[in-house]
């Protein structure tokens, strides 16, 4: 859970900054989005394995690797929402009044991107837990002394016929956590979306 929370927080901060500045400054948009496209062109698991293999199997390196994998997703979502807000009339009025770019970006555009950002964050939280467990199971994730469901699954794979609960319960815990996070994300989407059935 610590890895998932930290990855979500770190990728959210980086992705939000990248998405906001890419949406506001057109000359940065092409550069930053091509970097994001390049990272997103690789499968998430393979990219995470490659990054952890290059940096070493430590908890800090796993967090950094997964944050690099997932921040482009946040950046894309934030950029899409920020572009819509940037085209609003009141943003043009703020520019004509001489408001600074920093004030416009962080006080007027950023708050209007929080709804899709929160929804995307729940997805990243869930998938980062799965990938971290996969990395630990493959021996490329968090080292054994640290608690990890992937390490527990790895320890139980050799005794699955005699002690099946050592793999069934950790695997079931991963499934339930991911399912709960996905349902939470769906609930947030319905709550934050003004066009959902909640308002009909």
N, C-alpha and C positions, 0 to 999 in steps of 0.2 A: 504493500500500500504506500510505503514511503517513496518508493521509486516512481510509482504512478502519479502521486501527488506532485512530487518535485519536477518530473518531466512535464506534466501539464502546466505547472506554474512557469517553468523556464521557457518552454516552447511558446506559451501564451504571451509572455512578455516580449520575446524576440519577434514572434510573428505579428503581434500588434504593432510594434514599432515599424517593422518592414512594410506591413500592409498600409499603414497610415501614410508614411512618407512616399511610398510608391503611388498611392492614389492622388496625392497632392502635387507632387513634383513630377511632371511628365518625363523629364530627362532621366530621373531615377527609375521610373516605372519599367522601362525596357531592360535595364541592367538587373534590377532586383528580381523581376519576374522570370528572367531567363535563368538566373541562378536557382530560383525555386523550381522551375520546370525541369532543370537538370537533375536536381535532387529527387523530385517526384517521379522521374522516369525510371528510377531503380526500384525494384521490389523492396518493401520496407524491411522485411526480415533479412534479406541478403545485404542491404546497405548497413543495417545495424550490426550484423556479424562482421562485416569488413571493417567497420569503424572500431568495434571493440577489439578485434584481432590486431589492429594497428596500434591501439592505445594500451591494451592489456586488460585482463578480466578483473576489474575493480568496480565497486559500486559507483564511484564518482564517474568512471569512464562509461559505464552503462547509461547513467543519467545523461551525460553529455551526448553520447551517440544517439540515444532515442530522442533527445531534444533537437538534434540536427535533422533527424528523420522527419519529425512531426511539425517543426515550426513552419515549413512551407504551406501546410494545410491551413494553419491559422492565418498566415499572411494572405492567402488567396481569399478566404472568407471575409477577413477584415477589409481588404482592398475593394472587393465587390460592394460591400455595404457603404464604405467610405466614398466611393465614386458617386453613388446615388445621392448621398448627403452633400457632397461637394458641388453638385449642380443645382442645389436649391437656391432660391432667390436671396434668402437671408445671408448665405455665405458670400454672395456677390456684394451684398450691402455692407457686410463687415469689411471686405477688402477695400471698398470705396471709401469707407470711414477711416482707413489707415490702420486697421487691426493687424497685429503681427501674425506671421505665419504660425508661430508656436501657439499663440492664443487660439487661433482658428482651429488648428489641428487637435489640440488637447482639450479645449473647453467646449467646442461646438461640434466637431466631427466625431471624435473618439467616443463620447457618451452614447451616440446613436448607433454604435456598432456592437454594443455589449450583448444584445440578445442573441444574435447568431454566434458570437464569440463564446458565450456560456454553453450553448448547445454543442458546438464543436469541441469544447473542452471536455465535456462528459464522454464523448466518443474517444478522444485521445487518451483519457484516463483509462478507459476500458481496454483499448487495444494495446496500450503500453504495458499493462499488467500481463497480457497474453504473451507479448513478444519477450518481455523480461523473463517470464517463466520458461519460454522456449530456449532462450539463450542460456539460462542456468541449467536446464536439462541437458543441453548439448555441451556443457562445460565451458561455454564462452561468456557466461554472465557473471553474476555475483558469486564470489568465492564461498566455499562451504561453511565457514564459521558464521556467516550472516544468514538470518532467516529468510528463506525464499521457498515458495511453493514449487518452483522448478527444481530446486535442490532436493526437496522432499520426494518429488516424483522420481528423480534420478536415483535416490537411495532405495526406493521401493521397487524399481523395475526388475531387480535380480531376484526378488522374493515374491513376485506377484502371484505365483501359484500357491504359496503357503501363507503369505500375509497380504492378501489382496487389498485390505483396508489402507495399507500404506500408499497405494496409488489411487484408489477409488475416492477416498475422502479429500485429498488435496486436489485431485482433478475436479471433483464435485464443487469444491470451494471456489475454484477458478470460474467454473461455469456459472455459479450463483452470483458471484461478484460482478461478472461481466453482464449477466442478464439484468441484475438490479440497476447497474449504471446505465444500460441501454433504455430500460423502462423509465428511469429518472430523466434521461435526456429527452425521451419522447414526451413525457409529461411537461417538461420545461418548454419544449417547442409548442405544445398545444396551449400552454398558459401564456407564453410571450407573444404568440402569433395572433394579431387582432382579427385575422380572417378565418380562424379556426371555428369549429362547431360550437365551442364554448360560448360564443357570442351570438349564436343563431337561435 
